[in-house]
Amino acid sequence: METSTKIFSEPLHVSSPIHDGLRIIVVLQGRMQLEAGDAPLLDIRTPTTFAVLSEGENRRQQVFSRDTPFSVVLLQIDRALIETEYQRDPASLLCGTQGRSHGSLVLRSRQADTTIRALGAQLLGDNDQKHGFYRCAKALELASLVFDGFSPASDRIAASLLTPSDQERVRAARDLLVAHAIDPPDLTDVARQCGINLSKLHRGFRAIYGMAPYRYVQEYRLNRAYKMLASGHFAVSQVASEAGYTAAHFSTLFRRRFGYAPSTLIPHATSSEDCDLS
């Protein structure tokens, strides 16, 4: 992983090959134009994330604008890790139905959402080498979000391979998990109750919802907590309890997910504030 912020006094032209491998790049600020392999020109003007998968070496031409801070986070990802996590090769995951490979190069890009920008900023601002595990965890979280953002198109292909009855069983499993989100049941039990095997349940969740079952549950709990906090009617401690977390664990998860402390949403709230949660 590499992070950097640079300012160029003159437009910088870079002409060098893209080497074999899989990379994720998050541009947090700055302007850049990129031509890679036979892919169309990528003109970056806003926070953007893109993934590059190169088979062998491919040509690269980059132009960086002058007098503009250029902040970037670069991750090099082991292809085997992606294949294990997503049960498909990286090219298939990135291309889906909307993208396509350009010769021996796959290039996908999309606007960086607030969560990705927050994670990128945390990595950019953490230059303390003593926090290697922290940086590694954040890098893996960032990579997961980036790939989940690119996966919906290809996941629709996977979803189309599920029979209508299988899709109904996956949705029934989702409803069961959400109904018991505070203390989610074992996935083996969920699969058995819904009449689907565990492997197909995992594949179905990724296909329909874009993430693993337990991660979906956590997202559900945190998003519900976010709405409660944003309403201005609840204290952080109340929302944490309602979401099924201790206050400290909730604050950690919330900050990782949204990039700021939960108290940010209710700056005038105090721990003594009480509201009826019923």
CYANA upper distance limits for C-alpha pairs under 8 A (distance plus 0.5 A):
  1 MET  CA     73 VAL  CA      7.88
  1 MET  CA     74 LEU  CA      6.11
  1 MET  CA     75 LEU  CA      5.10
  1 MET  CA     76 GLN  CA      6.87
  1 MET  CA    139 ALA  CA      8.22
  2 GLU  CA     73 VAL  CA      6.41
  2 GLU  CA     74 LEU  CA      5.63
  2 GLU  CA     75 LEU  CA      7.16
  3 THR  CA     71 SER  CA      8.08
  3 THR  CA     72 VAL  CA      6.24
  3 THR  CA     73 VAL  CA      5.03
  3 THR  CA     74 LEU  CA      6.78
  3 THR  CA    123 LEU  CA      7.80
  3 THR  CA    124 LEU  CA      6.09
  4 SER  CA     70 PHE  CA      8.43
  4 SER  CA     71 SER  CA      6.20
  4 SER  CA     72 VAL  CA      6.17
  4 SER  CA     73 VAL  CA      7.36
  4 SER  CA    124 LEU  CA      7.35
  5 THR  CA     69 PRO  CA      6.90
  5 THR  CA     70 PHE  CA      5.82
  5 THR  CA     71 SER  CA      4.68
  5 THR  CA     72 VAL  CA      7.05
  6 LYS  CA     69 PRO  CA      6.09
  6 LYS  CA     70 PHE  CA      5.73
  6 LYS  CA     71 SER  CA      7.13
  7 ILE  CA     66 ARG  CA      7.45
  7 ILE  CA     67 ASP  CA      6.25
  7 ILE  CA     68 THR  CA      6.19
  7 ILE  CA     69 PRO  CA      5.22
  7 ILE  CA     70 PHE  CA      6.69
  8 PHE  CA     12 LEU  CA      7.35
  8 PHE  CA     64 PHE  CA      8.13
  8 PHE  CA     65 SER  CA      7.64
  8 PHE  CA     66 ARG  CA      5.46
  8 PHE  CA     67 ASP  CA      6.12
  8 PHE  CA     68 THR  CA      7.56
  8 PHE  CA     69 PRO  CA      8.26
  9 SER  CA     66 ARG  CA      5.82
  9 SER  CA     67 ASP  CA      6.03
 10 GLU  CA     65 SER  CA      7.81
 10 GLU  CA     66 ARG  CA      5.31
 10 GLU  CA     67 ASP  CA      7.75
 11 PRO  CA     63 VAL  CA      7.20
 11 PRO  CA     64 PHE  CA      6.05
 11 PRO  CA     65 SER  CA      5.40
 11 PRO  CA     66 ARG  CA      5.25
 12 LEU  CA     62 GLN  CA      8.36
 12 LEU  CA     63 VAL  CA      6.01
 12 LEU  CA     64 PHE  CA      5.53
 12 LEU  CA     65 SER  CA      7.33
 12 LEU  CA     66 ARG  CA      7.92
 13 HIS  CA     61 GLN  CA      7.75
 13 HIS  CA     62 GLN  CA      6.17
 13 HIS  CA     63 VAL  CA      5.09
 13 HIS  CA     64 PHE  CA      7.13
 14 VAL  CA     60 ARG  CA      8.25
 14 VAL  CA     61 GLN  CA      6.20
 14 VAL  CA     62 GLN  CA      5.44
 14 VAL  CA     63 VAL  CA      6.87
 15 SER  CA     59 ARG  CA      8.22
 15 SER  CA     60 ARG  CA      6.23
 15 SER  CA     61 GLN  CA      5.24
 15 SER  CA     62 GLN  CA      7.06
 16 SER  CA     59 ARG  CA      7.01
 16 SER  CA     60 ARG  CA      6.02
 16 SER  CA     61 GLN  CA      7.39
 17 PRO  CA     57 GLU  CA      6.53
 17 PRO  CA     58 ASN  CA      5.93
 17 PRO  CA     59 ARG  CA      5.10
 17 PRO  CA     60 ARG  CA      5.82
 18 ILE  CA     36 ALA  CA      8.28
 18 ILE  CA     54 SER  CA      7.46
 18 ILE  CA     57 GLU  CA      5.97
 18 ILE  CA     58 ASN  CA      5.58
 18 ILE  CA     59 ARG  CA      6.56
 18 ILE  CA     60 ARG  CA      6.61
 19 HIS  CA     54 SER  CA      7.14
 19 HIS  CA     55 GLU  CA      8.47
 19 HIS  CA     56 GLY  CA      6.63
 19 HIS  CA     57 GLU  CA      5.09
 19 HIS  CA     58 ASN  CA      7.19
 20 ASP  CA     53 LEU  CA      8.09
 20 ASP  CA     54 SER  CA      5.47
 20 ASP  CA     55 GLU  CA      5.71
 20 ASP  CA     56 GLY  CA      4.81
 20 ASP  CA     57 GLU  CA      5.99
 21 GLY  CA     53 LEU  CA      6.32
 21 GLY  CA     54 SER  CA      5.87
 21 GLY  CA     55 GLU  CA      7.20
 21 GLY  CA     56 GLY  CA      8.12
 21 GLY  CA     76 GLN  CA      7.99
 21 GLY  CA     77 ILE  CA      8.17
 21 GLY  CA     78 ASP  CA      8.33
 21 GLY  CA     79 ARG  CA      8.14
 22 LEU  CA     51 ALA  CA      7.85
 22 LEU  CA     52 VAL  CA      6.29
 22 LEU  CA     53 LEU  CA      4.93
 22 LEU  CA     54 SER  CA      6.97
 22 LEU  CA     76 GLN  CA      6.43
 22 LEU  CA     77 ILE  CA      6.01
 22 LEU  CA     78 ASP  CA      7.49
 22 LEU  CA     79 ARG  CA      7.18
 23 ARG  CA     51 ALA  CA      6.19
 23 ARG  CA     52 VAL  CA      5.77
 23 ARG  CA     53 LEU  CA      6.98
 23 ARG  CA     74 LEU  CA      7.53
 23 ARG  CA     75 LEU  CA      6.06
 23 ARG  CA     76 GLN  CA      4.96
 23 ARG  CA     77 ILE  CA      6.35
 24 ILE  CA     49 THR  CA      7.78
 24 ILE  CA     50 PHE  CA      6.41
 24 ILE  CA     51 ALA  CA      4.98
 24 ILE  CA     52 VAL  CA      7.00
 24 ILE  CA     74 LEU  CA      6.31
 24 ILE  CA     75 LEU  CA      5.57
 24 ILE  CA     76 GLN  CA      6.94
 24 ILE  CA     77 ILE  CA      7.97
 24 ILE  CA    143 ALA  CA      7.69
 24 ILE  CA    146 VAL  CA      8.39
 25 ILE  CA     49 THR  CA      6.17
 25 ILE  CA     50 PHE  CA      5.92
 25 ILE  CA     51 ALA  CA      6.77
 25 ILE  CA     72 VAL  CA      7.42
 25 ILE  CA     73 VAL  CA      6.24
 25 ILE  CA     74 LEU  CA      5.05
 25 ILE  CA     75 LEU  CA      6.87
 26 VAL  CA     47 PRO  CA      7.92
 26 VAL  CA     48 THR  CA      6.36
 26 VAL  CA     49 THR  CA      4.80
 26 VAL  CA     50 PHE  CA      7.05
 26 VAL  CA     72 VAL  CA      6.10
 26 VAL  CA     73 VAL  CA      5.64
 26 VAL  CA     74 LEU  CA      7.01
 26 VAL  CA    112 ALA  CA      7.92
 26 VAL  CA    117 ARG  CA      8.48
 26 VAL  CA    120 GLY  CA      7.49
 27 VAL  CA     46 THR  CA      8.46
 27 VAL  CA     47 PRO  CA      5.89
 27 VAL  CA     48 THR  CA      5.72
 27 VAL  CA     49 THR  CA      6.65
 27 VAL  CA     70 PHE  CA      8.03
 27 VAL  CA     71 SER  CA      6.47
 27 VAL  CA     72 VAL  CA      5.01
 27 VAL  CA     73 VAL  CA      7.11
 28 LEU  CA     46 THR  CA      8.16
 28 LEU  CA     47 PRO  CA      5.21
 28 LEU  CA     48 THR  CA      7.29
 28 LEU  CA     70 PHE  CA      8.06
 28 LEU  CA     71 SER  CA      5.87
 28 LEU  CA     72 VAL  CA      6.30
 28 LEU  CA     73 VAL  CA      8.35
 28 LEU  CA    117 ARG  CA      6.92
 28 LEU  CA    120 GLY  CA      7.63
 28 LEU  CA    121 ALA  CA      8.00
 29 GLN  CA     45 ARG  CA      8.45
 29 GLN  CA     46 THR  CA      7.12
 29 GLN  CA     47 PRO  CA      6.17
 29 GLN  CA     69 PRO  CA      7.19
 29 GLN  CA     70 PHE  CA      5.93
 29 GLN  CA     71 SER  CA      5.80
 29 GLN  CA     72 VAL  CA      7.95
 30 GLY  CA     44 ILE  CA      8.32
 30 GLY  CA     45 ARG  CA      7.08
 30 GLY  CA     46 THR  CA      7.76
 30 GLY  CA     47 PRO  CA      8.38
 30 GLY  CA     65 SER  CA      8.03
 30 GLY  CA     68 THR  CA      6.27
 30 GLY  CA     69 PRO  CA      6.03
 30 GLY  CA     70 PHE  CA      4.76
 30 GLY  CA     71 SER  CA      7.09
 31 ARG  CA     43 ASP  CA      8.22
 31 ARG  CA     44 ILE  CA      5.95
 31 ARG  CA     45 ARG  CA      5.35
 31 ARG  CA     46 THR  CA      7.91
 31 ARG  CA     64 PHE  CA      6.65
 31 ARG  CA     65 SER  CA      6.15
 31 ARG  CA     68 THR  CA      7.85
 31 ARG  CA     70 PHE  CA      7.46
 32 MET  CA     43 ASP  CA      6.66
 32 MET  CA     44 ILE  CA      5.66
 32 MET  CA     45 ARG  CA      7.43
 32 MET  CA     62 GLN  CA      7.40
 32 MET  CA     63 VAL  CA      6.06
 32 MET  CA     64 PHE  CA      5.12
 32 MET  CA     65 SER  CA      6.77
 33 GLN  CA     41 LEU  CA      7.45
 33 GLN  CA     42 LEU  CA      6.12
 33 GLN  CA     43 ASP  CA      5.03
 33 GLN  CA     44 ILE  CA      6.51
 33 GLN  CA     62 GLN  CA      6.07
 33 GLN  CA     63 VAL  CA      5.68
 33 GLN  CA     64 PHE  CA      7.25
 34 LEU  CA     41 LEU  CA      6.33
 34 LEU  CA     42 LEU  CA      5.52
 34 LEU  CA     43 ASP  CA      7.02
 34 LEU  CA     60 ARG  CA      7.73
 34 LEU  CA     61 GLN  CA      6.32
 34 LEU  CA     62 GLN  CA      5.13
 34 LEU  CA     63 VAL  CA      7.24
 35 GLU  CA     39 ALA  CA      7.27
 35 GLU  CA     40 PRO  CA      7.21
 35 GLU  CA     41 LEU  CA      5.42
 35 GLU  CA     42 LEU  CA      6.90
 35 GLU  CA     60 ARG  CA      6.20
 35 GLU  CA     61 GLN  CA      5.57
 35 GLU  CA     62 GLN  CA      6.97
 36 ALA  CA     40 PRO  CA      8.25
 36 ALA  CA     41 LEU  CA      8.12
 36 ALA  CA     58 ASN  CA      7.37
 36 ALA  CA     59 ARG  CA      6.26
 36 ALA  CA     60 ARG  CA      5.06
 36 ALA  CA     61 GLN  CA      7.02
 36 ALA  CA    105 LEU  CA      8.38
 36 ALA  CA    107 LEU  CA      8.50
 37 GLY  CA     58 ASN  CA      5.73
 37 GLY  CA     59 ARG  CA      5.68
 37 GLY  CA     60 ARG  CA      7.03
 37 GLY  CA    102 HIS  CA      7.48
 37 GLY  CA    103 GLY  CA      8.01
 37 GLY  CA    104 SER  CA      8.24
 37 GLY  CA    105 LEU  CA      6.76
 38 ASP  CA    102 HIS  CA      5.91
 38 ASP  CA    103 GLY  CA      7.25
 38 ASP  CA    105 LEU  CA      8.14
 39 ALA  CA    102 HIS  CA      6.05
 39 ALA  CA    105 LEU  CA      8.18
 39 ALA  CA    106 VAL  CA      8.32
 39 ALA  CA    107 LEU  CA      7.36
 44 ILE  CA     48 THR  CA      7.29
 46 THR  CA    111 GLN  CA      7.78
 47 PRO  CA    111 GLN  CA      6.63
 47 PRO  CA    112 ALA  CA      5.90
 47 PRO  CA    117 ARG  CA      7.94
 48 THR  CA    109 SER  CA      7.53
 48 THR  CA    110 ARG  CA      6.39
 48 THR  CA    111 GLN  CA      4.95
 48 THR  CA    112 ALA  CA      5.10
 49 THR  CA    109 SER  CA      6.23
 49 THR  CA    110 ARG  CA      6.18
 49 THR  CA    111 GLN  CA      6.62
 49 THR  CA    112 ALA  CA      5.82
 49 THR  CA    146 VAL  CA      7.83
 50 PHE  CA    107 LEU  CA      7.57
 50 PHE  CA    108 ARG  CA      5.94
 50 PHE  CA    109 SER  CA      4.53
 50 PHE  CA    110 ARG  CA      6.88
 51 ALA  CA     94 LEU  CA      8.43
 51 ALA  CA    106 VAL  CA      8.33
 51 ALA  CA    107 LEU  CA      6.29
 51 ALA  CA    108 ARG  CA      5.87
 51 ALA  CA    109 SER  CA      6.97
 52 VAL  CA    105 LEU  CA      7.67
 52 VAL  CA    106 VAL  CA      6.20
 52 VAL  CA    107 LEU  CA      5.24
 52 VAL  CA    108 ARG  CA      7.29
 53 LEU  CA     90 PRO  CA      8.19
 53 LEU  CA     91 ALA  CA      7.60
 53 LEU  CA    105 LEU  CA      6.19
 53 LEU  CA    106 VAL  CA      5.48
 53 LEU  CA    107 LEU  CA      7.10
 54 SER  CA     58 ASN  CA      7.24
 54 SER  CA    104 SER  CA      6.60
 54 SER  CA    105 LEU  CA      5.10
 54 SER  CA    106 VAL  CA      7.01
 55 GLU  CA    104 SER  CA      5.62
 55 GLU  CA    105 LEU  CA      6.69
 56 GLY  CA    104 SER  CA      7.84
 58 ASN  CA    104 SER  CA      8.02
 58 ASN  CA    105 LEU  CA      7.61
 71 SER  CA    124 LEU  CA      8.45
 72 VAL  CA    120 GLY  CA      8.48
 72 VAL  CA    124 LEU  CA      8.21
 73 VAL  CA    120 GLY  CA      6.88
 73 VAL  CA    123 LEU  CA      8.00
 73 VAL  CA    124 LEU  CA      7.35
 75 LEU  CA    139 ALA  CA      7.85
 75 LEU  CA    143 ALA  CA      8.33
 77 ILE  CA     81 LEU  CA      8.02
 77 ILE  CA     82 ILE  CA      8.36
 78 ASP  CA     82 ILE  CA      7.43
 79 ARG  CA     83 GLU  CA      6.81
 79 ARG  CA     89 ASP  CA      8.11
 79 ARG  CA     90 PRO  CA      7.13
 80 ALA  CA     84 THR  CA      6.62
 81 LEU  CA     85 GLU  CA      6.59
 82 ILE  CA     86 TYR  CA      6.32
 82 ILE  CA     87 GLN  CA      8.03
 82 ILE  CA     88 ARG  CA      7.98
 82 ILE  CA     89 ASP  CA      7.57
 82 ILE  CA     90 PRO  CA      6.87
 83 GLU  CA     87 GLN  CA      5.48
 83 GLU  CA     88 ARG  CA      5.50
 83 GLU  CA     89 ASP  CA      5.69
 83 GLU  CA     90 PRO  CA      7.22
 84 THR  CA     88 ARG  CA      8.10
 88 ARG  CA     92 SER  CA      7.15
 88 ARG  CA     93 LEU  CA      7.15
 89 ASP  CA     93 LEU  CA      6.92
 90 PRO  CA     94 LEU  CA      6.61
 91 ALA  CA     95 CYS  CA      6.43
 91 ALA  CA    101 SER  CA      8.12
 91 ALA  CA    106 VAL  CA      7.24
 92 SER  CA     96 GLY  CA      6.49
 92 SER  CA    154 SER  CA      7.71
 93 LEU  CA    147 PHE  CA      8.24
 93 LEU  CA    150 PHE  CA      7.92
 93 LEU  CA    151 SER  CA      6.36
 93 LEU  CA    154 SER  CA      6.66
 94 LEU  CA     99 GLY  CA      7.61
 94 LEU  CA    106 VAL  CA      7.96
 94 LEU  CA    107 LEU  CA      8.49
 94 LEU  CA    108 ARG  CA      7.19
 94 LEU  CA    147 PHE  CA      8.03
 94 LEU  CA    150 PHE  CA      6.46
 94 LEU  CA    151 SER  CA      6.97
 94 LEU  CA    154 SER  CA      8.01
 95 CYS  CA     99 GLY  CA      4.83
 95 CYS  CA    100 ARG  CA      5.52
 95 CYS  CA    101 SER  CA      7.18
 95 CYS  CA    106 VAL  CA      7.85
 95 CYS  CA    108 ARG  CA      8.07
 95 CYS  CA    153 ALA  CA      8.45
 95 CYS  CA    154 SER  CA      7.35
 96 GLY  CA    100 ARG  CA      7.96
 96 GLY  CA    151 SER  CA      7.58
 96 GLY  CA    152 PRO  CA      8.34
 96 GLY  CA    153 ALA  CA      5.53
 96 GLY  CA    154 SER  CA      4.02
 96 GLY  CA    155 ASP  CA      7.79
 96 GLY  CA    157 ILE  CA      7.93
 97 THR  CA    153 ALA  CA      6.05
 97 THR  CA    154 SER  CA      6.35
 97 THR  CA    157 ILE  CA      8.17
 98 GLN  CA    153 ALA  CA      6.70
 99 GLY  CA    108 ARG  CA      7.42
100 ARG  CA    106 VAL  CA      7.38
101 SER  CA    105 LEU  CA      6.34
101 SER  CA    106 VAL  CA      5.05
101 SER  CA    107 LEU  CA      7.69
102 HIS  CA    106 VAL  CA      6.39
102 HIS  CA    107 LEU  CA      8.29
108 ARG  CA    150 PHE  CA      8.12
112 ALA  CA    116 ILE  CA      6.37
112 ALA  CA    117 ARG  CA      6.66
113 ASP  CA    117 ARG  CA      6.69
114 THR  CA    118 ALA  CA      6.55
114 THR  CA    258 PHE  CA      8.03
115 THR  CA    119 LEU  CA      6.76
115 THR  CA    257 ARG  CA      7.05
115 THR  CA    258 PHE  CA      5.99
115 THR  CA    259 GLY  CA      6.91
116 ILE  CA    120 GLY  CA      6.53
116 ILE  CA    142 LEU  CA      6.95
116 ILE  CA    145 LEU  CA      7.59
116 ILE  CA    146 VAL  CA      8.05
117 ARG  CA    121 ALA  CA      6.55
118 ALA  CA    122 GLN  CA      6.76
118 ALA  CA    258 PHE  CA      7.58
118 ALA  CA    259 GLY  CA      5.31
119 LEU  CA    123 LEU  CA      6.84
119 LEU  CA    138 LYS  CA      7.36
119 LEU  CA    142 LEU  CA      6.95
119 LEU  CA    256 ARG  CA      7.98
119 LEU  CA    259 GLY  CA      7.06
120 GLY  CA    124 LEU  CA      6.54
120 GLY  CA    142 LEU  CA      7.98
121 ALA  CA    125 GLY  CA      6.49
122 GLN  CA    126 ASP  CA      6.66
123 LEU  CA    127 ASN  CA      8.32
123 LEU  CA    135 ARG  CA      7.00
123 LEU  CA    138 LYS  CA      7.60
123 LEU  CA    139 ALA  CA      8.17
126 ASP  CA    135 ARG  CA      8.25
131 HIS  CA    135 ARG  CA      6.80
132 GLY  CA    136 CYS  CA      6.59
133 PHE  CA    137 ALA  CA      6.59
134 TYR  CA    138 LYS  CA      6.66
135 ARG  CA    139 ALA  CA      6.47
136 CYS  CA    140 LEU  CA      6.73
137 ALA  CA    141 GLU  CA      6.69
138 LYS  CA    142 LEU  CA      6.55
139 ALA  CA    143 ALA  CA      6.62
140 LEU  CA    144 SER  CA      6.62
141 GLU  CA    145 LEU  CA      6.81
142 LEU  CA    146 VAL  CA      6.70
143 ALA  CA    147 PHE  CA      6.68
144 SER  CA    148 ASP  CA      6.54
145 LEU  CA    149 GLY  CA      6.60
146 VAL  CA    150 PHE  CA      6.99
147 PHE  CA    151 SER  CA      6.49
148 ASP  CA    152 PRO  CA      7.67
148 ASP  CA    210 GLY  CA      6.61
148 ASP  CA    211 MET  CA      7.58
151 SER  CA    155 ASP  CA      6.25
151 SER  CA    210 GLY  CA      7.49
152 PRO  CA    156 ARG  CA      6.67
152 PRO  CA    207 ALA  CA      8.14
152 PRO  CA    210 GLY  CA      6.96
153 ALA  CA    157 ILE  CA      7.66
154 SER  CA    158 ALA  CA      7.20
155 ASP  CA    159 ALA  CA      6.50
155 ASP  CA    206 ARG  CA      7.57
155 ASP  CA    207 ALA  CA      5.04
155 ASP  CA    208 ILE  CA      7.50
155 ASP  CA    210 GLY  CA      7.63
156 ARG  CA    160 SER  CA      6.57
156 ARG  CA    207 ALA  CA      6.86
156 ARG  CA    208 ILE  CA      7.81
157 ILE  CA    161 LEU  CA      7.12
157 ILE  CA    207 ALA  CA      8.45
158 ALA  CA    162 LEU  CA      7.43
158 ALA  CA    204 GLY  CA      8.46
158 ALA  CA    207 ALA  CA      6.04
159 ALA  CA    167 GLN  CA      8.24
159 ALA  CA    204 GLY  CA      7.34
159 ALA  CA    207 ALA  CA      5.49
159 ALA  CA    208 ILE  CA      6.57
162 LEU  CA    166 ASP  CA      6.28
162 LEU  CA    167 GLN  CA      6.65
162 LEU  CA    204 GLY  CA      7.84
163 THR  CA    167 GLN  CA      6.79
164 PRO  CA    168 GLU  CA      6.77
165 SER  CA    169 ARG  CA      6.74
166 ASP  CA    170 VAL  CA      6.73
166 ASP  CA    196 ILE  CA      7.69
166 ASP  CA    204 GLY  CA      8.43
167 GLN  CA    171 ARG  CA      6.73
167 GLN  CA    204 GLY  CA      7.54
168 GLU  CA    172 ALA  CA      6.57
169 ARG  CA    173 ALA  CA      6.66
169 ARG  CA    194 CYS  CA      6.02
169 ARG  CA    195 GLY  CA      7.27
169 ARG  CA    196 ILE  CA      7.11
170 VAL  CA    174 ARG  CA      6.74
170 VAL  CA    194 CYS  CA      8.10
170 VAL  CA    196 ILE  CA      8.30
170 VAL  CA    201 LEU  CA      6.59
170 VAL  CA    204 GLY  CA      6.64
170 VAL  CA    205 PHE  CA      7.18
171 ARG  CA    175 ASP  CA      6.73
172 ALA  CA    176 LEU  CA      6.71
172 ALA  CA    194 CYS  CA      6.99
173 ALA  CA    177 LEU  CA      6.67
173 ALA  CA    190 VAL  CA      6.65
173 ALA  CA    191 ALA  CA      7.45
173 ALA  CA    194 CYS  CA      6.60
174 ARG  CA    178 VAL  CA      6.62
174 ARG  CA    213 PRO  CA      8.11
175 ASP  CA    179 ALA  CA      6.53
176 LEU  CA    180 HIS  CA      6.96
176 LEU  CA    190 VAL  CA      7.90
177 LEU  CA    181 ALA  CA      6.09
177 LEU  CA    184 PRO  CA      6.19
177 LEU  CA    185 PRO  CA      7.48
177 LEU  CA    190 VAL  CA      8.32
177 LEU  CA    217 VAL  CA      7.32
178 VAL  CA    184 PRO  CA      8.27
178 VAL  CA    217 VAL  CA      6.96
178 VAL  CA    220 TYR  CA      8.04
180 HIS  CA    184 PRO  CA      5.56
180 HIS  CA    185 PRO  CA      7.62
181 ALA  CA    217 VAL  CA      6.52
181 ALA  CA    218 GLN  CA      8.44
181 ALA  CA    220 TYR  CA      8.41
181 ALA  CA    221 ARG  CA      7.49
182 ILE  CA    221 ARG  CA      8.24
182 ILE  CA    243 ALA  CA      6.87
182 ILE  CA    244 GLY  CA      5.63
183 ASP  CA    244 GLY  CA      8.19
184 PRO  CA    217 VAL  CA      8.35
185 PRO  CA    189 ASP  CA      7.45
185 PRO  CA    190 VAL  CA      7.26
186 ASP  CA    190 VAL  CA      6.87
187 LEU  CA    191 ALA  CA      6.49
187 LEU  CA    198 LEU  CA      7.69
188 THR  CA    192 ARG  CA      6.72
188 THR  CA    198 LEU  CA      6.65
189 ASP  CA    193 GLN  CA      6.61
190 VAL  CA    194 CYS  CA      6.68
191 ALA  CA    195 GLY  CA      6.53
191 ALA  CA    196 ILE  CA      5.63
191 ALA  CA    197 ASN  CA      6.23
191 ALA  CA    198 LEU  CA      6.11
191 ALA  CA    201 LEU  CA      7.12
192 ARG  CA    196 ILE  CA      6.70
192 ARG  CA    197 ASN  CA      7.45
196 ILE  CA    200 LYS  CA      7.22
196 ILE  CA    201 LEU  CA      6.95
197 ASN  CA    201 LEU  CA      6.71
198 LEU  CA    202 HIS  CA      6.87
199 SER  CA    203 ARG  CA      6.85
200 LYS  CA    204 GLY  CA      6.27
201 LEU  CA    205 PHE  CA      6.63
202 HIS  CA    206 ARG  CA      6.91
202 HIS  CA    212 ALA  CA      6.69
202 HIS  CA    213 PRO  CA      7.23
203 ARG  CA    207 ALA  CA      6.57
204 GLY  CA    208 ILE  CA      6.48
205 PHE  CA    209 TYR  CA      5.82
205 PHE  CA    210 GLY  CA      7.05
205 PHE  CA    211 MET  CA      6.67
205 PHE  CA    212 ALA  CA      6.40
205 PHE  CA    213 PRO  CA      6.59
206 ARG  CA    210 GLY  CA      4.75
206 ARG  CA    211 MET  CA      5.08
206 ARG  CA    212 ALA  CA      6.25
207 ALA  CA    211 MET  CA      8.37
209 TYR  CA    216 TYR  CA      8.16
211 MET  CA    215 ARG  CA      6.92
211 MET  CA    216 TYR  CA      6.70
212 ALA  CA    216 TYR  CA      6.69
213 PRO  CA    217 VAL  CA      6.95
214 TYR  CA    218 GLN  CA      6.81
215 ARG  CA    219 GLU  CA      6.62
216 TYR  CA    220 TYR  CA      6.60
217 VAL  CA    221 ARG  CA      6.74
218 GLN  CA    222 LEU  CA      6.61
219 GLU  CA    223 ASN  CA      6.38
220 TYR  CA    224 ARG  CA      6.57
221 ARG  CA    225 ALA  CA      6.64
221 ARG  CA    243 ALA  CA      6.28
222 LEU  CA    226 TYR  CA      6.57
222 LEU  CA    243 ALA  CA      7.85
222 LEU  CA    254 PHE  CA      7.23
222 LEU  CA    257 ARG  CA      8.48
223 ASN  CA    227 LYS  CA      6.88
224 ARG  CA    228 MET  CA      6.87
224 ARG  CA    243 ALA  CA      8.37
225 ALA  CA    229 LEU  CA      6.70
225 ALA  CA    239 VAL  CA      6.46
225 ALA  CA    240 ALA  CA      7.96
225 ALA  CA    242 GLU  CA      8.47
225 ALA  CA    243 ALA  CA      6.92
226 TYR  CA    230 ALA  CA      6.51
226 TYR  CA    262 PRO  CA      8.31
227 LYS  CA    231 SER  CA      6.69
228 MET  CA    232 GLY  CA      7.70
228 MET  CA    233 HIS  CA      7.70
228 MET  CA    234 PHE  CA      7.11
228 MET  CA    239 VAL  CA      7.39
229 LEU  CA    233 HIS  CA      7.50
229 LEU  CA    234 PHE  CA      6.49
229 LEU  CA    235 ALA  CA      7.75
229 LEU  CA    236 VAL  CA      7.64
229 LEU  CA    239 VAL  CA      7.58
229 LEU  CA    262 PRO  CA      7.91
229 LEU  CA    265 LEU  CA      6.63
229 LEU  CA    266 ILE  CA      7.08
230 ALA  CA    265 LEU  CA      6.21
230 ALA  CA    266 ILE  CA      7.53
232 GLY  CA    265 LEU  CA      8.17
232 GLY  CA    266 ILE  CA      6.46
232 GLY  CA    269 ALA  CA      8.38
233 HIS  CA    275 CYS  CA      7.16
234 PHE  CA    238 GLN  CA      6.78
234 PHE  CA    239 VAL  CA      7.01
234 PHE  CA    269 ALA  CA      8.31
234 PHE  CA    273 GLU  CA      7.60
234 PHE  CA    274 ASP  CA      7.30
234 PHE  CA    275 CYS  CA      6.53
235 ALA  CA    239 VAL  CA      6.89
235 ALA  CA    266 ILE  CA      8.23
235 ALA  CA    269 ALA  CA      6.54
235 ALA  CA    270 THR  CA      7.01
235 ALA  CA    271 SER  CA      6.57
235 ALA  CA    272 SER  CA      8.37
235 ALA  CA    273 GLU  CA      6.42
235 ALA  CA    274 ASP  CA      7.48
236 VAL  CA    240 ALA  CA      6.55
236 VAL  CA    247 ALA  CA      7.93
236 VAL  CA    262 PRO  CA      7.22
236 VAL  CA    263 SER  CA      6.94
236 VAL  CA    271 SER  CA      7.81
237 SER  CA    241 SER  CA      6.73
237 SER  CA    247 ALA  CA      6.18
237 SER  CA    271 SER  CA      7.33
238 GLN  CA    242 GLU  CA      6.65
238 GLN  CA    274 ASP  CA      8.24
239 VAL  CA    243 ALA  CA      6.54
240 ALA  CA    244 GLY  CA      6.78
240 ALA  CA    245 TYR  CA      5.74
240 ALA  CA    246 THR  CA      6.64
240 ALA  CA    247 ALA  CA      5.94
240 ALA  CA    250 PHE  CA      6.20
241 SER  CA    245 TYR  CA      6.13
241 SER  CA    246 THR  CA      6.96
241 SER  CA    247 ALA  CA      7.77
245 TYR  CA    249 HIS  CA      6.59
245 TYR  CA    250 PHE  CA      5.90
246 THR  CA    250 PHE  CA      6.45
247 ALA  CA    251 SER  CA      6.65
248 ALA  CA    252 THR  CA      6.84
249 HIS  CA    253 LEU  CA      6.69
250 PHE  CA    254 PHE  CA      6.38
251 SER  CA    255 ARG  CA      6.52
251 SER  CA    261 ALA  CA      6.79
251 SER  CA    262 PRO  CA      6.76
252 THR  CA    256 ARG  CA      6.75
253 LEU  CA    257 ARG  CA      6.60
254 PHE  CA    258 PHE  CA      6.43
254 PHE  CA    259 GLY  CA      8.01
254 PHE  CA    260 TYR  CA      7.82
254 PHE  CA    261 ALA  CA      7.14
254 PHE  CA    262 PRO  CA      6.84
255 ARG  CA    259 GLY  CA      5.31
255 ARG  CA    260 TYR  CA      5.19
255 ARG  CA    261 ALA  CA      5.58
255 ARG  CA    262 PRO  CA      7.50
256 ARG  CA    260 TYR  CA      8.12
260 TYR  CA    264 THR  CA      7.38
262 PRO  CA    266 ILE  CA      8.13
263 SER  CA    267 PRO  CA      6.48
263 SER  CA    269 ALA  CA      8.18
269 ALA  CA    273 GLU  CA      7.25
